[in-house]
Amino acid sequence: MAAEGLAIFRPRRSAVVVTFSARQLLDMYEVLTVLEGLCANLTARRMSDEERDDLVILHSKIEKLLKIQAV
C-alpha cells in the first residue's frame, strides 16, 4: 500500500491510511473513466464474431428487463 501511496508506514508505529483531498479524488476518477473507455474500445475491436453476437443477445435481454422495470 505504501508503494501505491495509499498508506504511510512509520518505524515502531502503526500504518496510517493516506487521506485524499476532493480534488485528488476527482482527478483519480477522471483518469479511471479515460482508462475504462480505452479498455472498452480495445475490447470491442478485439471481440470475435461469436462474442459480439453473445453481447447483442445479452443487451437484448437487459433491454427487455429494463422495460419490465419501467412499467
C-alpha positions as CSV (number, residue, x, y, z in Angstrom):
1,M,0.0,0.0,0.0
2,A,2.9,2.3,0.7
3,A,4.3,1.8,-2.8
4,E,1.0,2.9,-4.2
5,G,0.8,6.0,-1.9
6,L,-2.2,4.7,0.0
7,A,-0.5,4.3,3.4
8,I,2.4,5.6,5.3
9,F,4.4,3.2,7.4
10,R,6.4,4.7,10.3
11,P,9.0,2.9,12.4
12,R,7.7,1.5,15.7
13,R,4.2,2.8,14.9
14,S,1.1,1.6,13.1
15,A,0.5,2.3,9.5
16,V,-1.6,5.3,8.6
17,V,-4.0,5.4,5.7
18,V,-3.5,8.5,3.5
19,T,-6.3,10.9,3.2
20,F,-7.1,12.3,-0.2
21,S,-8.5,15.7,-1.0
22,A,-11.7,16.1,-3.0
23,R,-9.6,17.4,-5.9
24,Q,-7.3,14.4,-5.8
25,L,-10.3,12.0,-5.8
26,L,-11.8,13.9,-8.8
27,D,-8.5,13.6,-10.6
28,M,-8.4,9.9,-9.9
29,Y,-11.9,9.3,-11.2
30,E,-11.2,11.3,-14.3
31,V,-8.2,9.0,-15.1
32,L,-10.3,5.9,-14.3
33,T,-13.0,7.0,-16.7
34,V,-10.5,7.5,-19.5
35,L,-8.9,4.1,-18.8
36,E,-12.2,2.4,-18.8
37,G,-13.2,3.9,-22.1
38,L,-9.9,2.8,-23.6
39,C,-10.4,-0.7,-22.3
40,A,-13.9,-0.9,-23.7
41,N,-12.7,0.4,-27.1
42,L,-9.9,-2.2,-27.2
43,T,-12.2,-5.0,-26.1
44,A,-14.8,-4.1,-28.7
45,R,-12.2,-4.1,-31.5
46,R,-10.8,-7.5,-30.4
47,M,-14.1,-9.3,-30.0
48,S,-14.7,-12.4,-32.0
49,D,-17.9,-12.6,-34.1
50,E,-19.3,-15.1,-31.6
51,E,-18.5,-12.8,-28.6
52,R,-20.2,-9.9,-30.4
53,D,-23.3,-12.0,-31.1
54,D,-23.4,-13.0,-27.4
55,L,-23.2,-9.4,-26.4
56,V,-26.0,-8.4,-28.7
57,I,-28.2,-11.1,-27.1
58,L,-27.3,-10.0,-23.6
59,H,-28.1,-6.4,-24.4
60,S,-31.5,-7.5,-25.8
61,K,-32.3,-9.4,-22.6
62,I,-31.3,-6.4,-20.5
63,E,-33.4,-4.1,-22.6
64,K,-36.4,-6.3,-22.0
65,L,-35.8,-6.4,-18.3
66,L,-35.5,-2.6,-18.1
67,K,-38.8,-2.2,-20.0
68,I,-40.4,-4.5,-17.4
69,Q,-38.9,-2.5,-14.5
70,A,-40.2,0.8,-16.1
71,V,-43.8,-0.4,-16.0
